[in-house]
Amino acid sequence: MINLETLQKVCLVFTIIGAIIWGLIGLFDFNLITYIFGDGNMLARIIYSIVGISGLINIGILFYHFEK
């Protein structure tokens, strides 16, 4: 069974990947996901959804440090 700490680490990796993708869009107007998977592809939407959900899960990291 996966524990919460492992889940947050996996989600953190996805969040970092998402940040890199947004950095490429902001700096170079280059969307890596669209380049690899095509525009409007269902797989691209799944990747965006995973990154978004991972970001929401990582909100818990903010509050975890305040509890100690």
Helices and strands as residue ranges (DSSP letters): H 4-28, H 32-37, H 42-57, H 59-64
